[in-house]
């Protein structure tokens, strides 16, 4: 799996993505069901561009052009971690990205579980 992560613009100044990368490395969160023999490679890690996430399509296209076969929306967008506020545009952002990049690209809706969440 070649992963491109789109993260929240609002959290980019203070969240270095440690839990996103940990989930990939430890195969936890959304990556828990990925077969152990399937390599997990990070192609890129970029923010959505800010509300309402219109730049996310261009950013997803770029990640795909760099080799991503999977676009993952970081948990900061869909679950609101660590600020406790999910993006109000998360669902729509996922829909427009999925429509744009096509059915051959996997779309995953979060990276990791919030601390204490399973």
SEDREN-11642 format. One record per residue: residue number from 1; residue in one letter; z negated, x, y of N, C-alpha, C, O in turn. Coordinates in pm, 1 decimal, m for minus. Layout:
REM SEDREN-11642
REC/num/residuo/n_z/n_x/n_y/ca_z/ca_x/ca_y/c_z/c_x/c_y/o_z/o_x/o_y
REC/NUM/a/Z/X/Y/Z/X/Y/Z/X/Y/Z/X/Y;
...
This chain:
REM SEDREN-11642
REC/num/residuo/n_z/n_x/n_y/ca_z/ca_x/ca_y/c_z/c_x/c_y/o_z/o_x/o_y
REC/1/x/0.0/84.7/m116.7/0.0/0.0/0.0/0.0/89.6/123.4/m84.0/178.7/136.6;
REC/2/x/92.7/65.9/211.5/100.6/139.1/337.3/55.1/43.8/447.5/120.4/m56.5/476.3;
REC/3/x/m57.1/77.4/507.5/m131.5/m13.6/593.5/m111.9/16.2/741.1/m124.8/130.3/785.6;
REC/4/x/m80.7/m88.1/815.7/m81.3/m83.4/961.4/m188.0/m179.2/1009.0/m184.2/m297.6/975.5;
REC/5/x/m283.0/m130.6/1086.4/m393.9/m213.9/1132.7/m375.6/m248.7/1279.6/m349.7/m162.0/1363.1;
REC/6/x/m389.6/m377.2/1309.1/m390.7/m424.8/1447.2/m533.9/m466.4/1477.7/m591.7/m550.9/1409.3;
REC/7/x/m589.3/m406.0/1580.7/m728.7/m430.9/1616.8/m738.6/m503.3/1750.6/m638.3/m520.9/1819.7;
REC/8/x/m857.5/m544.5/1786.4/m883.3/m617.0/1910.4/m877.7/m523.4/2031.3/m937.9/m416.0/2031.6;
REC/9/x/m805.7/m565.6/2131.1/m795.7/m491.0/2256.1/m932.4/m477.0/2323.3/m963.6/m373.3/2381.9;
REC/10/x/m1013.2/m582.9/2313.9/m1143.8/m585.1/2382.2/m1243.5/m486.4/2323.2/m1335.1/m442.8/2392.9;
REC/11/x/m1227.9/m450.8/2198.2/m1325.6/m361.8/2134.7/m1279.1/m216.8/2128.6/m1353.2/m130.9/2081.0;
REC/12/x/m1160.2/m188.2/2175.0/m1102.8/m54.8/2159.3/m1181.4/55.0/2230.9/m1176.3/170.8/2189.5;
REC/13/x/m1253.5/20.8/2336.8/m1326.6/122.1/2412.2/m1452.5/172.8/2343.2/m1500.2/282.0/2374.0;
REC/14/x/m1506.9/94.4/2250.0/m1632.3/138.2/2188.5/m1635.0/131.9/2037.2/m1732.5/175.9/1976.2;
REC/15/x/m1532.3/79.2/1975.2/m1530.1/73.6/1829.2/m1422.9/169.4/1777.7/m1303.9/146.0/1799.0;
REC/16/x/m1463.7/276.8/1710.2/m1365.7/373.1/1660.4/m1300.7/334.7/1527.9/m1222.1/412.2/1473.4;
REC/17/x/m1332.1/215.9/1474.8/m1268.9/171.8/1350.3/m1333.7/225.8/1223.8/m1273.9/221.6/1116.3;
REC/18/x/m1454.6/275.8/1236.2/m1523.4/337.5/1122.2/m1531.3/242.8/1002.7/m1501.9/283.5/890.3;
REC/19/x/m1570.8/116.5/1025.1/m1583.3/23.0/912.6/m1447.3/m17.2/855.3/m1436.6/m47.4/736.5;
REC/20/x/m1343.9/m17.7/938.9/m1208.9/m45.7/889.6/m1165.9/63.4/791.5/m1118.2/34.8/681.7;
REC/21/x/m1183.5/188.8/833.2/m1144.3/301.5/749.1/m1232.2/312.8/624.9/m1184.8/350.5/517.7;
REC/22/x/m1360.6/279.8/640.1/m1452.6/282.5/525.8/m1410.5/179.2/421.2/m1413.8/207.3/301.4;
REC/23/x/m1371.1/60.0/466.1/m1326.3/m44.6/373.2/m1205.0/1.7/293.5/m1193.9/m26.9/174.3;
REC/24/x/m1114.9/72.4/358.8/m996.5/124.7/289.5/m1039.1/231.7/189.7/m1000.3/228.2/72.9;
REC/25/x/m1118.9/326.2/236.7/m1162.3/437.9/151.6/m1241.0/389.8/29.7/m1222.0/439.7/m81.2;
REC/26/x/m1330.4/291.0/51.7/m1416.6/242.3/m56.5/m1358.3/120.9/m128.8/m1418.7/69.6/m222.9;
REC/27/x/m1241.7/75.3/m84.9/m1178.8/m43.5/m144.2/m1275.6/m162.0/m145.3/m1301.4/m223.9/m248.5;
REC/28/x/m1326.6/m190.0/m28.4/m1415.6/m304.1/m11.0/m1350.1/m400.3/88.4/m1238.0/m376.6/133.5;
REC/29/x/m1419.9/m508.4/122.1/m1362.0/m607.1/212.3/m1233.5/m662.3/154.0/m1227.9/m693.5/35.0;
REC/30/x/m1132.5/m674.5/234.2/m1004.5/m729.8/189.6/m933.6/m639.1/88.7/m841.6/m682.7/19.6;
REC/31/x/m976.1/m514.6/80.6/m913.0/m418.3/m10.9/m979.6/m413.0/m148.6/m937.7/m335.0/m234.1;
REC/32/x/m1081.8/m494.3/m170.8/m1158.2/m490.8/m296.1/m1072.8/m522.6/m418.5/m1100.6/m472.1/m527.3;
REC/33/x/m970.9/m604.2/m403.3/m888.9/m644.5/m517.5/m762.5/m560.1/m536.2/m681.8/m587.7/m625.0;
REC/34/x/m745.8/m458.8/m453.7/m628.9/m372.0/m468.3/m651.0/m284.2/m591.4/m755.1/m219.5/m602.9;
REC/35/x/m555.1/m281.0/m683.0/m572.3/m200.7/m804.9/m605.2/m54.7/m773.1/m552.0/3.5/m678.6;
REC/36/x/m693.3/2.3/m853.3/m740.3/139.8/m831.2/m627.2/241.5/m832.4/m636.9/346.0/m768.0;
REC/37/x/m520.0/211.7/m905.2/m409.1/307.4/m912.5/m306.3/289.8/m800.0/m207.9/363.6/m794.2;
REC/38/x/m328.5/193.0/m711.0/m237.8/174.2/m597.5/m290.3/254.3/m478.4/m399.7/226.9/m429.1;
REC/39/x/m214.0/352.5/m432.1/m259.3/431.8/m317.0/m271.5/345.1/m191.7/m192.8/252.8/m170.7;
REC/40/x/m370.6/375.9/m109.7/m389.3/310.2/19.3/m368.0/414.7/127.8/m449.0/506.1/143.5;
REC/41/x/m259.8/401.2/201.9/m226.0/495.7/308.2/m224.8/423.1/441.8/m168.2/314.4/453.7;
REC/42/x/m287.4/483.5/542.2/m288.7/425.7/675.8/m169.6/480.6/753.8/m157.2/601.2/775.2;
REC/43/x/m82.4/389.0/795.6/35.4/425.2/873.2/0.1/433.3/1021.2/46.2/522.7/1092.1;
REC/44/x/m82.4/338.8/1067.4/m118.5/336.1/1208.1/m230.5/239.2/1235.5/m261.4/151.8/1154.4;
REC/45/x/m291.6/256.7/1352.9/m407.7/179.8/1396.7/m389.3/157.8/1546.3/m396.3/252.6/1624.4;
REC/46/x/m365.6/32.1/1586.7/m330.1/4.9/1726.4/m392.5/m127.4/1768.4/m419.9/m213.3/1684.6;
REC/47/x/m415.0/m143.5/1899.3/m472.4/m270.3/1945.4/m362.7/m374.5/1967.2/m243.8/m342.8/1971.1;
REC/48/x/m406.1/m498.6/1981.2/m313.5/m612.1/1992.0/m244.3/m620.0/2127.2/m144.7/m690.8/2141.8;
REC/49/x/m296.4/m548.0/2226.3/m238.7/m553.5/2360.2/m309.2/m651.2/2452.0/m272.6/m664.1/2568.8;
REC/50/x/m409.3/m719.8/2400.9/m484.8/m815.8/2481.7/m433.8/m957.1/2465.9/m321.2/m979.9/2421.8;
REC/51/x/m518.6/m1052.1/2502.7/m487.1/m1193.8/2487.4/m362.7/m1233.7/2564.1/m337.7/m1179.6/2671.8;
REC/52/x/m286.2/m1323.9/2513.7/m301.4/m1395.3/2387.4/m235.8/m1327.0/2267.6/m189.0/m1394.9/2176.2;
REC/53/x/m231.7/m1197.6/2266.7/m180.8/m1124.5/2149.8/m30.1/m1117.5/2138.8/22.9/m1088.9/2031.4;
REC/54/x/40.2/m1143.2/2248.3/187.5/m1142.0/2243.2/243.9/m1005.6/2205.4/349.8/m997.8/2143.1;
REC/55/x/175.2/m899.3/2241.9/224.1/m765.4/2209.3/205.2/m732.5/2061.7/260.6/m634.1/2012.5;
REC/56/x/127.8/m813.4/1991.3/101.9/m785.7/1849.5/230.9/m787.4/1767.6/241.6/m714.3/1669.1;
REC/57/x/327.9/m868.3/1805.9/455.4/m872.0/1733.8/527.5/m738.3/1747.4/574.0/m682.4/1648.1;
REC/58/x/536.9/m687.4/1869.3/603.2/m558.1/1890.6/527.8/m446.4/1819.8/588.8/m353.7/1766.4;
REC/59/x/397.2/m455.2/1819.3/317.6/m351.6/1754.7/331.1/m358.6/1603.0/336.1/m255.3/1536.1;
REC/60/x/337.0/m479.6/1548.8/359.0/m494.4/1404.5/497.1/m442.1/1366.1/511.9/m374.3/1264.5;
REC/61/x/596.8/m473.1/1446.2/732.5/m421.4/1420.3/731.5/m269.3/1416.8/794.1/m208.0/1330.4;
REC/62/x/660.5/m209.1/1510.9/653.2/m63.7/1516.8/585.2/m7.9/1392.2/632.2/90.3/1334.6;
REC/63/x/475.5/m69.5/1350.4/406.2/m23.9/1229.4/498.1/m34.5/1107.4/499.4/54.7/1022.6;
REC/64/x/574.4/m142.8/1098.7/668.5/m160.1/987.5/778.5/m53.4/995.3/818.6/2.1/893.0;
REC/65/x/826.8/m25.2/1116.2/931.3/77.7/1129.4/879.6/215.9/1090.4/957.9/303.9/1054.8;
REC/66/x/748.4/234.8/1097.1/686.0/361.1/1056.9/649.2/363.9/909.1/594.3/462.4/859.7;
REC/67/x/680.3/254.1/838.3/659.5/252.7/694.3/555.6/156.2/641.5/536.3/147.6/520.3;
REC/68/x/488.0/83.1/729.0/386.4/m11.6/680.3/451.8/m122.9/599.0/552.5/m180.6/640.1;
REC/69/x/392.7/m152.3/482.7/435.3/m268.3/405.0/328.7/m377.3/410.7/345.4/m485.1/353.6;
REC/70/x/219.2/m347.8/480.2/107.7/m440.8/494.9/54.4/m430.6/637.5/23.2/m321.7/685.6;
REC/71/x/44.6/m544.4/703.8/m18.2/m550.1/835.8/m153.2/m617.5/816.6/m163.4/m727.3/761.9;
REC/72/x/m256.2/m548.2/863.4/m392.9/m599.7/850.9/m447.2/m625.2/990.7/m444.4/m537.1/1076.5;
REC/73/x/m496.3/m746.1/1012.5/m565.1/m777.1/1137.3/m711.1/m739.0/1117.7/m778.9/m793.2/1030.4;
REC/74/x/m758.6/m646.8/1198.0/m895.2/m595.8/1183.8/m997.0/m707.9/1200.0/m970.5/m809.9/1263.5;
REC/75/x/m1111.0/m687.0/1142.5/m1217.5/m786.9/1145.5/m1263.6/m820.5/1286.9/m1317.2/m928.9/1309.8;
REC/76/x/m1243.9/m730.1/1381.5/m1280.5/m759.9/1519.9/m1197.5/m875.9/1574.4/m1244.7/m950.4/1660.3;
REC/77/x/m1075.8/m891.9/1526.1/m991.5/m1002.7/1570.7/m1031.6/m1131.8/1500.5/m1056.7/m1232.9/1566.0;
REC/78/x/m1037.7/m1129.0/1369.8/m1054.1/m1253.4/1294.8/m1198.4/m1295.4/1271.4/m1227.0/m1414.4/1258.0;
REC/79/x/m1289.8/m1198.6/1266.4/m1430.9/m1230.9/1242.0/m1518.3/m1207.3/1364.8/m1633.6/m1250.1/1368.7;
REC/80/x/m1463.8/m1139.8/1463.8/m1538.8/m1116.2/1586.4/m1635.4/m999.8/1580.5/m1716.9/m982.0/1671.0;
REC/81/x/m1627.2/m919.6/1473.7/m1718.3/m806.4/1464.8/m1667.2/m693.2/1553.7/m1545.7/m673.9/1557.7;
REC/82/x/m1745.8/m620.6/1621.7/m1891.5/m626.6/1630.4/m1942.9/m709.7/1747.1/m2064.2/m716.3/1766.9;
REC/83/x/m1855.8/m773.8/1825.6/m1902.4/m842.4/1946.8/m1944.3/m987.4/1924.2/m1994.9/m1052.3/2015.7;
REC/84/x/m1923.6/m1038.7/1802.5/m1965.3/m1175.3/1773.2/m1874.0/m1281.6/1832.1/m1915.6/m1396.1/1849.9;
REC/85/x/m1750.4/m1245.1/1862.4/m1657.5/m1340.0/1922.5/m1518.6/m1321.8/1862.8/m1444.1/m1233.8/1905.8;
REC/86/x/m1482.9/m1403.8/1764.5/m1347.7/m1394.3/1708.3/m1242.8/m1428.0/1814.2/m1268.6/m1507.0/1905.0;
REC/87/x/m1128.6/m1369.8/1802.5/m1019.5/m1394.9/1896.2/m973.4/m1539.8/1883.3/m944.1/m1585.3/1772.7;
REC/88/x/m966.5/m1612.3/1993.4/m919.5/m1750.8/1986.2/m770.4/m1760.2/1950.9/m721.2/m1868.0/1917.3;
REC/89/x/m699.7/m1648.8/1958.6/m556.9/m1645.8/1927.7/m527.2/m1587.5/1790.1/m410.4/m1571.1/1754.8;
REC/90/x/m629.5/m1555.9/1711.9/m611.8/m1484.0/1584.9/m513.1/m1554.0/1491.5/m420.0/m1490.8/1441.7;
REC/91/x/m532.1/m1680.3/1467.9/m445.8/m1751.9/1373.3/m301.1/m1754.1/1422.3/m208.5/m1728.3/1345.5;
REC/92/x/m282.6/m1784.6/1548.7/m147.1/m1789.3/1605.1/m82.8/m1650.9/1601.3/35.9/m1638.0/1571.2;
REC/93/x/m161.5/m1547.2/1632.1/m111.1/m1410.3/1629.3/m60.6/m1376.0/1489.3/46.7/m1317.6/1474.1;
REC/94/x/m137.5/m1412.0/1388.1/m96.5/m1385.6/1249.8/31.6/m1461.1/1215.3/120.6/m1406.7/1150.0;
REC/95/x/40.4/m1585.5/1258.8/159.5/m1666.4/1229.7/285.2/m1606.3/1290.6/388.4/m1597.7/1224.0;
REC/96/x/277.5/m1564.5/1417.1/398.9/m1512.1/1481.2/436.8/m1374.9/1426.1/555.0/m1341.9/1416.5;
REC/97/x/337.2/m1295.7/1390.3/367.8/m1165.6/1329.5/432.3/m1186.9/1193.2/532.5/m1122.9/1161.1;
REC/98/x/375.5/m1276.0/1113.2/431.1/m1302.7/979.3/575.5/m1351.2/989.2/662.4/m1306.6/914.1;
REC/99/x/599.5/m1441.4/1081.0/735.7/m1493.5/1098.7/831.0/m1381.9/1140.4/945.0/m1377.1/1094.1;
REC/100/x/785.7/m1293.6/1226.4/871.5/m1187.9/1278.3/900.2/m1078.4/1175.9/1015.1/m1036.4/1161.6;
REC/101/x/798.6/m1031.7/1105.0/819.4/m917.5/1013.5/876.6/m958.7/879.1/926.8/m874.1/805.0;
REC/102/x/870.0/m1086.2/846.3/930.9/m1134.9/723.1/837.5/m1137.8/603.6/726.6/m1084.4/606.3;
REC/103/x/886.1/m1201.9/499.3/804.5/m1226.1/380.8/779.2/m1102.8/295.4/690.3/m1105.0/210.2;
REC/104/x/854.4/m995.9/315.5/833.8/m874.8/235.5/714.8/m792.3/282.9/673.1/m698.4/215.1;
REC/105/x/660.1/m826.9/399.0/545.6/m755.9/454.5/421.4/m840.8/431.3/416.0/m957.0/471.5;
REC/106/x/321.7/m781.6/366.0/194.4/m851.7/344.1/117.3/m860.7/474.8/118.4/m768.0/555.8;
REC/107/x/51.1/m972.9/494.0/m36.3/m992.8/609.3/m176.4/m1018.6/554.9/m197.4/m1111.1/476.5;
REC/108/x/m271.1/m936.7/596.9/m410.9/m954.0/555.7/m492.0/m989.0/679.0/m469.4/m933.7/786.6;
REC/109/x/m587.1/m1081.3/663.6/m653.5/m1138.1/780.9/m782.4/m1070.6/825.7/m842.3/m1114.3/923.9;
REC/110/x/m826.2/m967.7/758.5/m942.3/m891.3/805.9/m947.4/m759.5/730.2/m875.7/m741.2/631.7;
REC/111/x/m1030.4/m669.2/775.0/m1041.6/m541.1/708.0/m1169.5/m533.7/626.4/m1166.3/m498.6/508.4;
REC/112/x/m1281.1/m566.5/688.2/m1410.7/m549.1/623.9/m1499.8/m668.8/649.4/m1474.2/m749.9/738.3;
REC/113/x/m1604.3/m678.2/570.3/m1703.8/m781.5/591.4/m1800.3/m734.3/699.2/m1822.3/m614.3/715.5;
REC/114/x/m1856.7/m827.6/771.4/m1957.1/m792.8/871.0/m2082.2/m743.4/797.8/m2106.9/m782.8/683.9;
REC/115/x/m2160.1/m658.3/862.1/m2283.5/m613.1/796.7/m2365.6/m733.1/748.4/m2393.1/m825.1/825.4;
REC/116/x/m2403.9/m731.5/622.1/m2479.5/m840.5/562.0/m2393.8/m952.5/505.8/m2446.4/m1042.0/439.6;
REC/117/x/m2262.3/m950.4/530.2/m2170.5/m1054.5/481.3/m2101.8/m1005.6/354.1/m2069.4/m887.5/341.5;
REC/118/x/m2080.3/m1095.1/262.3/m2005.5/m1061.5/140.0/m1903.4/m1167.2/114.6/m1829.1/m1159.0/16.7;
